[in-house]
Amino acid sequence: MAREAPIPQAMLDASGVVGAWTHDHWRGSFVLSPPFADLLGLDPEAAAAGVPVAAFLDRTHPEDRTRIENYLHAVGEVGGPLEAEFRTRENRDGVRKVLMRGRIERDSSGRVGQGRGIAIDLTENRAADLHRSEQLVNRMAEHAIALRGLAEAMRRPDLVGRVEGLMMEIGFELARYLRAPEDGPRH
């Protein structure tokens, strides 16, 4: 069987793939590729040799840590597909949103063995999705304002009341996008 050519780094970068990981459930360690280790704020050399799961979890955002720790333990016990989305701790690149995708394999005796997979940086994708959603909500607000004007011009107070109710709902939705991540809600 012919050996497959490696995937060009430019293609990996374009898809958000930042690296690879290997998880040894029985040793309780992760081996991380240098770019993934760097994204987490771990020493790339040490991570390439293997770091304890606790060191990996220390680089996970405190609000996500328990969930990820429990998930890794559960999937490590049964094997199978692994898909975990979490935030990193603050580092020089800020807080990043990461997706780990892979599989925990079983050996021939059915015992859980190593897991392998990739890490994808979702931060830019999430920001773009948020921006698109915010634009759609802004457009809805503009249309609702225009509808209110039309209902007033028709001298239909019942329609004006309904449109104002819609405007309130759109306002609540828009308020979700006015949060600054570093300081929480502004309202």
C-alpha contacts under 8 A as a table, 3 or more apart, distances in Angstrom:
res1	aa1	res2	aa2	distance
7	I	11	M	6.91
7	I	12	L	7.13
8	P	11	M	5.51
8	P	12	L	6.69
9	Q	12	L	5.00
9	Q	13	D	6.05
10	A	13	D	5.05
10	A	14	A	6.11
11	M	14	A	5.12
11	M	15	S	6.35
12	L	15	S	5.26
12	L	16	G	6.33
12	L	17	V	5.09
12	L	18	V	7.31
13	D	16	G	5.16
13	D	17	V	5.76
13	D	18	V	6.86
14	A	17	V	7.65
15	S	120	I	7.80
16	G	120	I	5.15
16	G	121	D	5.23
16	G	122	L	6.78
17	V	118	I	6.87
17	V	119	A	5.77
17	V	120	I	4.26
17	V	121	D	6.35
18	V	35	P	5.85
18	V	36	F	5.54
18	V	39	L	7.96
18	V	118	I	7.64
18	V	119	A	5.71
18	V	120	I	5.55
18	V	121	D	6.33
19	G	32	L	7.47
19	G	33	S	5.47
19	G	34	P	7.35
19	G	35	P	5.70
19	G	36	F	4.88
19	G	118	I	5.72
19	G	119	A	5.35
19	G	120	I	7.33
20	A	32	L	6.04
20	A	33	S	5.35
20	A	36	F	6.85
20	A	116	R	7.53
20	A	117	G	5.67
20	A	118	I	4.18
20	A	119	A	5.78
21	W	30	F	6.70
21	W	31	V	5.60
21	W	32	L	4.56
21	W	33	S	6.31
21	W	36	F	7.99
21	W	116	R	5.74
21	W	117	G	5.46
21	W	118	I	5.97
21	W	119	A	7.27
22	T	30	F	5.60
22	T	31	V	5.06
22	T	32	L	6.59
22	T	114	Q	6.82
22	T	115	G	5.46
22	T	116	R	4.46
22	T	117	G	6.64
23	H	28	G	7.56
23	H	29	S	5.94
23	H	30	F	4.58
23	H	31	V	6.50
23	H	104	I	7.94
23	H	114	Q	5.57
23	H	115	G	4.76
23	H	116	R	6.31
24	D	27	R	5.48
24	D	28	G	5.81
24	D	29	S	5.43
24	D	30	F	6.38
24	D	113	G	6.74
24	D	114	Q	4.86
24	D	115	G	6.51
25	H	28	G	5.02
25	H	29	S	6.86
25	H	76	G	5.89
25	H	112	V	7.50
25	H	113	G	6.69
25	H	114	Q	6.49
25	H	115	G	7.74
26	W	113	G	7.62
28	G	52	P	5.85
28	G	53	V	5.58
29	S	50	G	6.05
29	S	51	V	5.35
29	S	52	P	4.23
29	S	53	V	4.89
30	F	47	A	7.34
30	F	50	G	5.32
30	F	51	V	5.38
30	F	52	P	6.26
30	F	53	V	6.06
30	F	56	F	7.44
31	V	47	A	5.54
31	V	48	A	5.30
31	V	49	A	6.16
31	V	50	G	4.25
31	V	51	V	6.38
32	L	36	F	6.17
32	L	37	A	5.74
32	L	44	P	7.64
32	L	47	A	5.21
32	L	48	A	5.31
32	L	50	G	7.04
33	S	36	F	5.45
33	S	37	A	6.15
33	S	44	P	7.14
33	S	47	A	7.15
33	S	48	A	5.83
34	P	37	A	5.05
34	P	38	D	5.98
34	P	44	P	4.49
34	P	45	E	7.04
34	P	47	A	7.17
34	P	48	A	6.54
35	P	38	D	5.03
35	P	39	L	6.18
35	P	44	P	7.34
36	F	39	L	5.08
36	F	40	L	6.37
36	F	119	A	6.89
37	A	40	L	5.17
37	A	41	G	6.19
37	A	42	L	4.97
37	A	43	D	6.45
37	A	44	P	5.18
37	A	47	A	6.17
38	D	41	G	4.94
38	D	42	L	5.61
38	D	43	D	6.66
38	D	44	P	5.93
39	L	42	L	7.62
39	L	93	D	7.76
39	L	96	R	7.98
40	L	56	F	7.92
40	L	59	R	5.82
40	L	60	T	7.74
40	L	88	T	6.23
40	L	89	R	7.44
40	L	91	N	7.84
41	G	59	R	6.88
41	G	91	N	6.45
42	L	46	A	7.76
42	L	47	A	6.78
42	L	59	R	7.66
43	D	46	A	5.40
43	D	47	A	6.08
44	P	47	A	5.06
44	P	48	A	6.02
45	E	48	A	5.19
45	E	49	A	6.59
46	A	49	A	5.25
46	A	50	G	6.28
46	A	51	V	6.65
47	A	50	G	4.82
47	A	51	V	5.31
51	V	55	A	6.28
51	V	56	F	7.12
52	P	55	A	5.34
52	P	56	F	6.76
53	V	56	F	5.04
53	V	57	L	6.11
54	A	57	L	4.95
54	A	58	D	6.05
55	A	58	D	5.04
55	A	59	R	6.78
56	F	59	R	5.46
56	F	60	T	6.87
57	L	60	T	5.00
57	L	65	R	6.17
57	L	68	I	7.85
57	L	69	E	7.00
58	D	61	H	7.84
58	D	65	R	7.78
59	R	88	T	5.86
59	R	89	R	5.34
60	T	64	D	6.58
60	T	65	R	5.55
60	T	86	F	7.12
60	T	87	R	6.14
60	T	88	T	4.54
60	T	89	R	5.39
61	H	64	D	5.34
61	H	65	R	5.96
61	H	86	F	7.35
61	H	87	R	5.27
61	H	88	T	4.77
61	H	89	R	4.44
61	H	90	E	7.72
62	P	65	R	5.15
62	P	66	T	7.78
62	P	89	R	7.32
63	E	66	T	7.42
64	D	67	R	5.52
64	D	68	I	6.15
64	D	86	F	6.06
64	D	87	R	6.77
65	R	68	I	5.23
65	R	69	E	5.95
66	T	69	E	5.04
66	T	70	N	6.07
67	R	70	N	5.30
67	R	71	Y	6.09
68	I	71	Y	4.97
68	I	72	L	5.99
68	I	84	A	7.08
68	I	86	F	7.38
69	E	72	L	5.28
69	E	73	H	6.21
70	N	73	H	5.14
70	N	74	A	6.12
71	Y	74	A	5.09
71	Y	75	V	6.08
71	Y	84	A	7.81
72	L	75	V	5.37
72	L	76	G	5.76
73	H	76	G	5.01
73	H	77	E	6.25
74	A	77	E	5.25
74	A	78	V	6.65
75	V	78	V	5.33
75	V	79	G	5.33
75	V	80	G	6.95
75	V	81	P	7.79
75	V	82	L	6.77
75	V	104	I	7.33
76	G	79	G	5.46
76	G	104	I	6.67
76	G	112	V	6.94
77	E	112	V	6.69
78	V	112	V	6.80
79	G	103	R	7.24
79	G	104	I	4.64
79	G	105	E	5.77
79	G	106	R	6.44
79	G	112	V	5.81
79	G	113	G	7.99
80	G	103	R	5.36
80	G	104	I	5.04
80	G	105	E	6.26
81	P	101	R	7.72
81	P	102	G	5.94
81	P	103	R	4.25
81	P	104	I	6.26
82	L	100	M	7.40
82	L	101	R	5.57
82	L	102	G	5.08
82	L	103	R	5.17
82	L	104	I	6.82
83	E	99	L	6.93
83	E	100	M	5.57
83	E	101	R	4.48
83	E	102	G	6.54
84	A	99	L	5.64
84	A	100	M	5.18
84	A	101	R	6.64
85	E	97	K	7.21
85	E	98	V	5.63
85	E	99	L	4.34
85	E	100	M	6.37
86	F	97	K	5.81
86	F	98	V	5.47
86	F	99	L	6.59
87	R	95	V	6.44
87	R	96	R	5.49
87	R	97	K	4.46
87	R	98	V	5.99
88	T	95	V	5.43
88	T	96	R	5.31
88	T	97	K	6.52
88	T	98	V	7.31
89	R	94	G	7.79
89	R	95	V	5.74
89	R	96	R	7.70
90	E	93	D	7.45
90	E	94	G	4.91
90	E	95	V	4.65
90	E	96	R	7.84
91	N	94	G	5.04
91	N	95	V	6.64
93	D	96	R	7.43
96	R	121	D	7.01
96	R	122	L	7.52
96	R	123	T	5.54
97	K	121	D	6.01
97	K	122	L	5.23
97	K	123	T	4.84
98	V	119	A	6.66
98	V	120	I	5.63
98	V	121	D	4.69
98	V	122	L	5.51
98	V	123	T	7.18
99	L	119	A	5.65
99	L	120	I	5.07
99	L	121	D	6.48
99	L	122	L	6.73
100	M	117	G	6.95
100	M	118	I	5.84
100	M	119	A	4.49
100	M	120	I	6.41
101	R	117	G	5.46
101	R	118	I	5.53
101	R	119	A	6.42
101	R	120	I	7.98
102	G	115	G	7.02
102	G	116	R	5.48
102	G	117	G	3.78
102	G	118	I	6.29
103	R	115	G	5.38
103	R	116	R	5.71
103	R	117	G	6.41
104	I	112	V	7.06
104	I	113	G	6.78
104	I	114	Q	5.78
104	I	115	G	3.81
104	I	116	R	6.55
105	E	112	V	6.02
105	E	113	G	5.44
105	E	114	Q	5.76
105	E	115	G	5.82
106	R	109	S	7.64
106	R	110	G	5.27
106	R	111	R	5.21
106	R	112	V	4.28
106	R	113	G	5.11
106	R	114	Q	7.57
107	D	110	G	5.30
107	D	111	R	5.42
107	D	112	V	6.31
107	D	113	G	5.90
108	S	111	R	7.40
121	D	124	E	7.54
122	L	125	N	5.20
122	L	126	R	6.01
123	T	126	R	5.28
123	T	127	A	6.26
124	E	127	A	5.07
124	E	128	A	6.16
125	N	128	A	5.15
125	N	129	D	6.14
126	R	129	D	5.05
126	R	130	L	6.03
127	A	130	L	5.08
127	A	131	H	6.15
128	A	131	H	5.06
128	A	132	R	6.24
129	D	132	R	5.15
129	D	133	S	6.16
130	L	133	S	5.10
130	L	134	E	6.07
130	L	177	Y	7.66
131	H	134	E	5.07
131	H	135	Q	6.22
132	R	135	Q	5.10
132	R	136	L	6.35
133	S	136	L	5.12
133	S	137	V	6.29
134	E	137	V	5.17
134	E	138	N	6.16
134	E	174	L	6.92
134	E	177	Y	6.23
135	Q	138	N	5.07
135	Q	139	R	6.24
136	L	139	R	5.08
136	L	140	M	6.28
137	V	140	M	4.99
137	V	141	A	6.27
137	V	170	I	6.89
137	V	173	E	7.18
137	V	174	L	6.11
138	N	141	A	5.06
138	N	142	E	6.30
138	N	174	L	7.16
139	R	142	E	5.06
139	R	143	H	6.27
140	M	143	H	5.16
140	M	144	A	6.12
140	M	170	I	7.18
141	A	144	A	5.04
141	A	145	I	6.19
141	A	167	M	6.66
141	A	170	I	6.23
141	A	171	G	7.55
142	E	145	I	5.22
142	E	146	A	6.37
143	H	146	A	5.03
143	H	147	L	6.13
144	A	147	L	4.92
144	A	148	R	6.16
144	A	163	V	6.62
144	A	166	L	7.27
144	A	167	M	6.13
145	I	148	R	5.15
145	I	149	G	6.44
145	I	167	M	7.53
146	A	149	G	5.15
146	A	150	L	6.36
147	L	150	L	5.02
147	L	151	A	6.14
147	L	163	V	6.95
148	R	151	A	5.08
148	R	152	E	6.19
148	R	159	L	7.83
148	R	160	V	5.65
148	R	163	V	5.83
148	R	164	E	7.15
149	G	152	E	5.13
149	G	153	A	6.15
150	L	153	A	5.00
150	L	154	M	6.22
151	A	154	M	5.09
151	A	155	R	6.30
151	A	156	R	5.56
151	A	157	P	7.32
151	A	159	L	5.81
151	A	160	V	5.46
152	E	155	R	4.88
152	E	156	R	6.06
152	E	157	P	6.96
152	E	160	V	6.34
153	A	156	R	7.80
156	R	159	L	5.44
156	R	160	V	6.33
157	P	160	V	4.86
157	P	161	G	6.15
158	D	161	G	5.23
158	D	162	R	6.47
159	L	162	R	5.05
159	L	163	V	6.08
160	V	163	V	5.17
160	V	164	E	6.07
161	G	164	E	5.08
161	G	165	G	6.30
162	R	165	G	5.07
162	R	166	L	6.37
163	V	166	L	4.92
163	V	167	M	6.08
164	E	167	M	4.83
164	E	168	M	6.24
165	G	168	M	5.13
165	G	169	E	6.52
166	L	169	E	5.16
166	L	170	I	6.22
167	M	170	I	5.04
167	M	171	G	6.01
168	M	171	G	4.93
168	M	172	F	6.31
169	E	172	F	5.15
169	E	173	E	6.35
170	I	173	E	5.01
170	I	174	L	6.03
171	G	174	L	4.98
171	G	175	A	6.07
172	F	175	A	5.12
172	F	176	R	6.84
173	E	176	R	5.51
173	E	177	Y	7.49
174	L	177	Y	5.48
174	L	178	L	6.87
175	A	178	L	5.11
175	A	179	R	7.25
175	A	187	H	7.85
176	R	179	R	6.27
178	L	185	P	7.33
178	L	186	R	7.03
179	R	183	D	7.69
179	R	184	G	5.79
179	R	185	P	4.70
179	R	186	R	5.91
180	A	183	D	5.58
180	A	184	G	5.68
180	A	185	P	6.66
180	A	186	R	7.36
181	P	184	G	5.64
183	D	186	R	7.82
